[in-house]
Amino acid sequence: MIEKYEGFIFDLDGTIYRGENIISNADKTVNYIKASGKKIIFISNKTTGSIKDYYDFLYSKGLNIYENDIVSSTTVTKKYLSGTFLRSKFFAIGEDNFVKEIEESGLVYSEIPEEIDILIVTLDRTLNYNKLEIAARAIENGARFFAANIDDTCPVDEGEILDAGSTISALEKRTHKKLELNFGKPSVFMFEEIKRRLKVDLKKVLLIGDRLETDIALGNNFGIDSALVSTGVKYYPNEADGIKPTYYLNSVADLLNCKS
């Protein structure tokens, strides 16, 4: 399997690790692929930490990687906003680390609905009613409605927790306005960043992830072979909507011996 491909795109949460624990033998698999001279990139829709945070965690767990091997939806969101909405006022349903990174990209944070130009939704474990109402009133006042990711849930050690997709659905019902742009998987914004970093013929690339509507959909949308692992979010075949991976794996460790 590893000999068949020249590049590998790995999701992180639920694929390489879950909560604070590395998936069994994920480190050995990644290190073997790296030692084989293959190209690797890690992609994540999670925005609660910086790229350095993710790198430090993965490196501490034994993965022989570089910080530049990691792309998050925060990375892609910042790139788009700084190039298009520099100095605009924004509000985020997101955690402090995410808000800080958006501010560092040249936008100005505000909690006043009437002056907010852009609302950005992402994973927020501090979500409360006040944040939802600021966001809703901002949208009603004409703020652009964006998301750093659209995952309904995020896998953790104990199971799954509420993620951006559920918040987006609530805001769409509250405001009768639809989400305009998503910068995370499976968006074209994420795809372009992957392509720029990986620099491998996409016909020779394998994408590995645990979520159909983001990871596998990204592969389907852009002609990349994909493998669905069962170590992350719960898989509901009746909700697949025609999204199918090239391979089904128990975990990333099966890359050395898998069936299509």
N, C-alpha and C positions, 0 to 999 in steps of 0.2 A: 504493500500500500504506500509506504513512504517513498519507495523508488519510483512510483507512478507519477508523483507530483514534484514540482520544483519550488512551489510556494505554499505556505499554510497560514490561514487566517484563523486565529483562535478567539472565541468569546472568552470572557473571564469568569464572571459570576455564574456559578452552576456548571461550568465547563472545566476550568482550571482549578477553581476553588469554590467553596461554599461557606459563607460566613467567615470564620477565621481559620478554616482548615483546608489544606490542599487536597484535591481529589486524589485518591490512591494511585500512585505511580504516574501522575500527571507531570511531575518534575522530571522523572526519568525519561518519559516520552519526549518532552520538549527538548531536553538536553541531547537526546539521541538525534533528533531531527536537526538541531543546530550543528552538532558535530558532523553530520552528514553533508554539511555545506548548503543546506536548503535555506530559503528565505522564510522568515517568520514575522508575523505582525499580530499583536493582540489588540482587540477592539472591545470597548465596553460602553454600554448605555448608562452606566452608573456615574453619578456626578458628585457624590458625597466626599470624595477625596481628590487630591491633585495627582498628576502623572507621577510625580516623585513619590507620593504616598503609595501608589500601586507598585511602582518599581521597587521601593524599599521592602514592601511586604513580600513580593514574589522572590526577590533576591534572597531575603532572609529564610525563605522556604526551600532554597536550593536550586532555583531556576537560573541558569547561566545566560542572562539576557542583558540588553541595554535599555536605558530609559527611552531612547528614541524608537524602540520596538512597540511602544504602547500608544494607542490613540483612544481617547474617550470622547463621548458626545459633547463634553465641555470644550474640548479642543476645537471641535468643528463649529460649535455654536459661537465661540469667541471669534473665530476667524471670519465668519459671516457677518456678525454684528459690528465688529470693528471696521470692516470694510464698507459697510452699508449704512450703519446707524450711529456713527461716531458722535459722542456727546449727547445722544438722545437719553431721555429719562426712562428708566425701566423699573418694573417690580417683578420679583421672582417668587413663585412658590417653589422654594428650594432651600437648602441648608446654607449655613454661613459660609462654608468653603466655596460653594458655587457662586453666591452673591459676590464674594470678594474677587473671584476670578473674572466675573463679568465687569466689575468696576475697573479692574486692572486693564481690561481691554479697551477702556476709554468711554464707557457709558456711565450715567449718573443714576444712582439708586434713589427711588422715591416711594413713599407710601401714600401719596395724595392722588386719589383716582383721577382727578381732573387734569393733572399734569403728566400722567404716565403715558409715554408713547408706545411702549412695548411691554407686554406681559410674557414671561417665560415660565413654563411649567416643567418641573422635573421631580425626582424623588425627594420627598421632604418628610422626615420622621418627626418634625416639629409642627406639622400641619395642624391648623386650628380654624375655627369658624371665622375669626377676624381676617385671616389671610385670604380665605375663600371670598369673603365679601369685598375686600380691597380689589382682588383680581376681577371679580364679577363687575363691579362698578367701573373699573378701568376699561374693560371690554365694552361696556355699555356707552362709555364716553369716547369710544373710537380707538382705543389702544389696539395695536396689532397683537394677534393671538398666536404665539409660537410655543414650541416645546423642544426641550433638549433630548427627550426620549418619550416613547409612547408605550412602554411596558406596563401591563396591568398590575403585575406583581414583581417583587424582587426576591430571589431565593436566599434564605438565611439558614443557620444551623437548625432552627426549630421548625422550619417549613417555608412559608412565604409571607411577605408583608406587602401592604398596599403600595403601589408605585404610581407613576405619573398618569398612565392611561386611565385609571379610575378617577383621578382628579379632573382630567380633561373631560371625561364623560359628564361629570357633575357640573362643570362650568358650561359645557355646551347646552345642557338642559336648563341651567339657571338663566343663561343669557340669550338662548336661541341663536347663538353664533357658533360657527364651526372653526376648528383649529385650522390655521392657515399654512404653517410650515412646521415640519419636524426635522431636526438636524441630526438625530441619532439614526441607528439602524431601523429600517432598511432604506434610508433616504439616499438620494443621489449625492447629497453633501458628504455623507460618510463614505460612500463609494469612491468619490473623486479623491478623498484624502487617502484612502487605502491604496488606490491605484498609484497615486503620486509617491507613496512611501515604498510600496512593495516592488514595483518595477519588474514584474514577471508576467509573461503571457497568461492571461486569465484562464485559458483552456488547460493550463498546467498548474492550476491553483485549487486547493481544497479548503473550504470553509467549515469549521467545526463549531457547533453551538447547541444550546439546550432549548431554544425557543423558536417555534415555527414562524410566528408572525413578525419576528425581527431578524433573527439570524438566518434561518432557512429562506425566508422571503427575500433577503438581500442576495443570497446566491441565485435564487430563481429569477429575480428581476434583472440581474446583470450577467447571466450565463456562467455562473461559477458552480462547480460541483460542490455539494455540501454533505455533511454528516450530522445527524441529530443524535445527541447523547441523552441518556436518561438520568443524569446525575443532578439536574437542576430543577426547573419548574415542572409541574405535573403535566403530562401530555394528554390532550383530549382529542382523539381522532375525529370525532364528529364536529370539531370546531376548526378543522384544518383549512377549509375553504380552498381546496385544490393545491395547497402548498405542500410539496413533497420533497424530502431530501433524496440525494443520490444513495446514501447509505444510512442504516440505523446501527448505532453502536451503544454498548452499555456505558462506556466511558472513553475518554481520550486514549487510555492505555490500550484499547482494542485496535488502535491504528496499525499496530504491527501484525494483526491477524483479524481481519474483518470480512464480512460478506455484504454484498449489495442486495 
